[in-house]
């Protein structure tokens, strides 16, 4: 899955500990595979329950996924977007918006 990152996301990533960054990378790989399946199924594939993908309340089009349930809580917010592929055609992509604890859903 193609992706892009907001400046907020980049700043949030820098604030994570090395352990948190590794946990996010593991979760992001699983999320990436799930996104590919979701797109290939035209939205009919279920998200893995381990990622807890769900819409953010009061933020239309923004979703959250959980990459760590403990030690500490780890969440990321994201939205669907499109980016040009190698042939110049628009392809589905994820725009990572924020990264951190549950607090990020206040300003997703």
Number of C-alpha atoms within 10 A of each C-alpha: 15 16 16 15 13 13 12 13 21 14 12 16 17 11 13 15 10 11 11 19 16 12 14 23 13 13 20 17 12 15 22 16 13 18 22 16 17 15 15 11 11 9 11 10 14 12 18 12 8 14 19 15 20 13 16 18 13 10 12 9 12 19 21 25 22 24 26 20 13 7 8 12 14 23 24 26 25 25 17 14 16 15 16 12 11 8 7 8 9 12 15 17 20 18 20 24 23 24 29 24 16 15 12 17 20 10 10 22
